Amino acid sequence: MFGMFNQLPSRRVIVRRFTPADIEDFCAYQSDPQVREYMRGNPMDVEQTAEYLLTQSALEERQTGSWHAYAVQHVESGSVIGDVGFYLVSENEGDIGFQLHPAYYRQGFGLEAMTTFLPYVFETLGLERVTAGCDQANSASIALLERLGMRRHMATGSDNSYHYDLARDEWLAKDL
């Protein structure tokens, strides 16, 4: 049986559900041009962010066809420094993503957050496979996805992204 989401602690971060109180921290990184460089769409304004965080805080964890975002809280400061999440495509498959405040780039926080989060995705939710897309110019995210053990597939046509996938069995066999 699937459990309800609880906080997922690691040495330097806690992955947890968003709350409406996270609005200031979320806006601080989500609207940063460095964070948005490889992302589609525009940053949310404060009103959109408040609605988004309220929705995320109450979203049923197995709801397909929805993006499920989780706050990455820095243990030492208590601030939300980014988020991880997945779009639940079906009962068995999700498309993962992540973003961090630029002050925490290239320090291993993304890897720590994702290696804390993926056991929840694979073991608790029981997904069989996760996928990810990444702009070919986003070398930091490419490196993170590959450190997670995801397999890269070349884009076809006019798509400027690499596509990645990782099966649960491959994740469980990987020693991070």
C-alpha positions, 0 to 999 in steps of 0.5 A: 500500500502507498503511504502519505508523503512525509518529510525526507531528510538528508544531511543538508536538505529536507524534501517536504511538501510546500506550504503557503508560507514558502512564498517568499523563498519560492519567489526568490529563486523561481523568478531569477533569470539564471533559474529560468534560463532553460525553462519554458514559460514565465515566472509566476507573479506573487498571486500566481505563486500563492495559488500554486503553493496552496494547490501543491500543499494539498495535492493528492500524491497519486493524482495523474496528469498533475505536476507534484512539486516538493520544497527543498529546504536548507537544513542550516538556514531553514530557507526553501532553496529549490524544489524537486518534483514530477509530472505523474504521467500514469500510475507507473511513470513520472517525468521528474524535474528540479530547480535551485536558487543560484546561490546553491548551484554546483555544491551538490544540493541538487544531487542530494535532494534528488537522491533523497527524493527518488526513493520516495518516487520509486519505492513509496509511490511504486513508479516503474520508470521516470523520465526527464527532459533537459536543454542540450546547453544545460550542462549542470542539469545534464551532469546531475541527471547522468549522476543519477544514472539516467540514460540519455537519448538524443532529441529528434527533429527541432527539439533542443533537448536531451531525453532521459529515462531511468527504470526503478530496477536500475535505480535500486541497483545503483549505489549513490 
